[in-house]
Amino acid sequence: SRNRIRIMAFTNFRMLQAGGVAFSATGGTESTSGGYNLHTFTSSGTLATTGSGSVEYILVAGGAAGGSEIGGGGGAGGYITATTTLSAGSHTITVGAGAAVSSGTSDGANGSNSVLGSSATSIGGGGGGYYGTAGVSGGSGGGSGRSAGTPGSGTVGQGNDGGRGAFIGGGGEGAGGGGAGAAGQNSATSGTPNSGDGGVGLTDSWTGSPRYLSGGGGGGAYQDGGIASGGNGGGGNGAFCINCAGSNGTVNTGGGGGAGGGSNGSTGGSGGSGIVIIRYQV
């Protein structure tokens, strides 16, 4: 009958519609660039998806704090970029916090992890070592402090090791923290006791203009050799004077904090918070 044909046609249409729902998402700061929809999270939130689809993501954890008193630079937050399939539903996005400044006589604290639902976790950066102590392992490792040779290790696929802090005669300076694109620089082992620069981060151009993320913090200096630069990607500069604090890592880059300068309780800078970016084709 004509009514039966109409019912079957309607049923088939509903089945096709249910099986062919276009993938879409809401959440974070939404934008478009280069034929992609982007969702940028600078703080924790939820990505709500309709349908199932493939997405690309950049997942950057929080950067570590620099070590105090001629310490090592903080390691950058772990950097992951990959593709995954998201099913329909709500996906929790955690943006890792940068590590807060530690006391004047301690290693820098590690940054916090960033998480994309059940798909991936990037590891917070490893803290910079205090005067005479090793760097701490993390997404990228922290540099070791003056006179301490062992750097913090980076996580494979997410970052690099910190640099090695050296001792030269009666001097020596802190090493740089590792970045997503390169290891932290060792401090000088002869001549002028220069501190080490932070390792460079990695670039993305998803929003149209290339930018660096996940740079390591610079090592601290007593008063020799000049300022150690933080790595491109938000790493803070190391301090270069007695009782001076290192510079903070830049927010939403995962940059490591710069190390503190000479003694008297000089603190390292705080780490920069992370960021999560998700995109899929329009």
C-alpha positions in Angstrom: 0.0 0.0 0.0 1.0 3.6 -0.4 1.2 4.2 3.4 3.4 1.2 3.8 5.8 2.5 1.1 5.9 5.9 2.9 6.7 4.2 6.3 9.5 2.1 4.8 11.0 5.2 3.0 10.9 7.2 6.2 12.5 4.3 8.2 15.2 3.9 5.6 15.9 7.7 5.7 16.2 7.6 9.5 18.6 4.7 9.3 20.8 6.5 6.7 20.8 9.6 8.8 21.8 7.7 12.0 24.6 5.9 10.2 25.9 9.0 8.4 26.0 11.7 11.0 28.7 14.2 10.1 31.4 14.7 12.7 31.4 18.0 14.6 32.5 19.3 17.9 32.0 22.2 20.4 34.3 23.4 23.2 37.2 25.6 23.9 37.9 28.6 21.7 36.5 27.8 18.3 38.1 29.1 15.0 38.8 28.0 11.4 42.1 28.1 9.6 43.4 26.5 6.4 40.3 24.4 5.9 40.1 23.1 9.5 37.9 23.7 12.4 40.0 24.3 15.5 39.3 24.0 19.2 41.9 25.6 21.5 41.9 25.0 25.2 43.9 27.3 27.4 42.3 25.9 30.5 40.6 22.6 31.3 37.2 21.9 29.8 35.1 19.5 27.7 35.1 18.8 24.0 31.6 17.6 23.0 31.5 15.6 19.8 28.6 14.6 17.5 29.3 11.5 15.4 32.7 9.7 15.3 35.6 11.2 13.5 39.4 11.6 13.1 41.1 14.6 14.7 44.6 15.9 15.0 45.8 17.3 18.2 48.7 19.2 19.9 48.9 18.4 23.6 51.4 20.5 25.7 51.8 19.9 29.4 52.8 22.5 32.0 56.4 23.7 32.2 58.6 23.2 35.3 60.0 25.8 37.6 63.7 26.7 37.5 66.0 25.7 40.3 67.1 28.2 42.9 70.5 29.6 43.7 72.6 29.1 40.5 70.3 26.3 39.5 69.3 24.6 36.3 66.5 25.8 34.0 63.1 24.1 34.2 62.2 21.5 31.6 59.4 22.3 29.1 56.1 20.5 29.3 55.8 17.4 27.1 54.7 18.1 23.5 52.7 15.5 21.6 51.1 15.9 18.1 49.2 12.9 16.6 45.9 11.8 15.2 43.2 9.9 17.0 39.5 8.9 16.4 37.0 10.4 18.8 33.6 8.8 19.3 30.4 10.7 19.9 30.1 12.1 23.4 32.0 14.3 25.9 35.8 14.2 26.2 37.5 15.8 29.2 40.4 18.1 28.3 42.9 18.8 31.1 45.4 21.6 30.5 48.4 21.2 32.8 49.4 24.0 35.1 52.9 25.4 35.1 54.8 24.7 38.3 54.8 27.4 41.0 58.0 28.9 42.3 59.7 26.8 44.9 61.6 28.0 48.0 65.0 29.6 47.8 66.9 26.4 48.6 65.3 23.7 46.5 64.9 22.1 43.1 62.2 23.5 40.8 58.8 21.7 41.0 57.5 19.7 38.0 54.7 20.9 35.8 51.4 19.2 35.6 50.2 16.8 32.9 47.8 17.7 30.0 45.3 15.0 29.0 43.0 14.5 26.0 40.2 12.2 27.2 41.4 8.6 27.1 43.5 9.2 24.0 46.8 10.8 25.2 48.7 12.3 28.1 51.6 14.7 27.9 54.0 14.8 30.9 54.7 17.9 32.9 58.3 19.3 32.6 61.0 18.3 35.0 62.2 20.8 37.6 65.6 22.5 37.4 68.1 21.3 39.9 69.2 23.5 42.9 72.9 24.4 43.4 74.7 21.1 43.4 71.8 18.9 42.6 70.6 16.9 39.6 67.9 18.0 37.2 64.5 16.3 37.6 63.0 14.1 34.8 59.7 15.0 33.1 58.3 15.8 29.6 61.5 17.5 29.0 64.2 17.2 31.8 65.4 20.0 34.0 68.9 21.3 33.8 71.2 20.4 36.7 72.5 23.1 39.0 76.0 24.4 39.4 78.5 21.6 40.1 76.0 18.9 39.5 76.6 16.9 36.3 73.4 14.8 36.0 70.5 16.4 34.0 66.9 15.4 34.2 65.7 13.0 31.4 63.0 13.9 28.9 60.2 11.5 28.0 60.7 9.7 24.6 58.5 11.3 22.0 57.6 14.3 24.1 60.8 16.2 24.9 64.6 16.2 25.6 67.1 16.0 28.4 68.2 19.0 30.4 71.8 20.2 30.3 74.7 19.5 32.7 75.8 22.0 35.2 79.6 22.3 35.6 82.2 23.5 38.0 85.2 25.6 36.9 87.8 26.2 39.6 86.0 28.5 42.1 83.0 29.1 39.8 80.5 27.4 37.5 76.9 28.0 36.5 73.6 26.2 36.0 72.5 24.4 32.8 69.5 24.9 30.6 66.3 22.9 30.8 65.3 20.7 27.9 62.9 21.7 25.2 60.6 19.8 22.9 63.0 20.5 20.0 66.4 20.2 21.6 68.2 19.4 24.8 69.2 22.1 27.3 72.6 23.6 26.9 75.4 22.5 29.2 77.1 25.2 31.2 80.7 26.0 30.3 83.4 23.6 31.5 86.4 25.9 30.8 87.1 29.6 30.3 84.3 32.0 31.4 81.7 30.0 33.5 78.7 30.6 31.3 75.3 29.2 32.2 73.4 27.1 29.7 70.5 28.3 27.5 67.2 26.4 27.5 66.4 24.0 24.7 64.3 25.2 21.8 60.7 24.1 21.4 58.8 23.0 18.4 56.7 25.0 15.9 53.1 24.7 14.7 51.3 26.9 12.2 47.8 25.6 12.7 46.4 29.0 13.5 48.1 30.5 10.4 51.2 32.0 11.9 54.1 29.8 13.0 54.8 29.8 16.8 57.0 27.9 19.1 55.8 25.8 22.1 57.6 23.9 24.9 60.9 25.8 25.3 63.2 25.0 28.2 64.3 27.6 30.9 67.8 29.1 31.0 70.3 28.2 33.7 71.2 30.5 36.6 74.5 32.4 36.9 76.3 33.9 39.9 77.5 37.0 38.0 79.6 35.6 35.2 79.1 35.1 31.5 75.8 36.9 30.9 72.1 35.9 30.9 71.2 32.4 29.7 68.2 32.6 27.3 65.1 30.6 27.6 64.4 28.4 24.6 62.0 29.7 21.9 58.7 28.4 23.0 58.1 30.3 26.2 61.2 29.4 28.2 62.2 31.9 30.9 65.6 33.5 31.0 68.0 32.5 33.8 69.0 35.1 36.4 72.4 36.8 36.2 73.2 38.4 39.5 73.2 37.7 43.2 69.8 37.4 44.8 67.9 37.6 41.5 65.0 35.4 40.5 64.7 33.6 37.2 62.1 34.7 34.6 58.8 32.9 34.5 57.8 30.6 31.6 55.2 32.0 29.3 51.6 31.0 29.9 50.0 28.5 27.5 53.3 27.5 25.9 54.5 24.9 28.4 57.8 26.9 28.7 60.1 26.1 31.6 61.0 28.7 34.2 64.5 30.2 34.3 66.8 29.4 37.2 67.7 31.7 40.0 71.0 33.6 40.2 73.6 33.9 43.0 72.9 32.8 46.6 70.8 34.4 49.3 67.6 32.6 48.5 67.3 33.5 44.8 64.4 31.6 43.3 63.7 30.1 39.9 60.9 31.3 37.7 57.6 29.5 37.5 56.7 27.3 34.6 54.2 28.3 31.9 50.9 26.5 31.7 50.1 24.1 28.8 47.7 24.2 25.9 45.6 21.7 24.0 44.6 22.3 20.3 42.3 20.0 18.4 41.5 20.3 14.7 39.6 18.4 12.0 38.8 19.2 8.3 35.8 21.4 7.6 
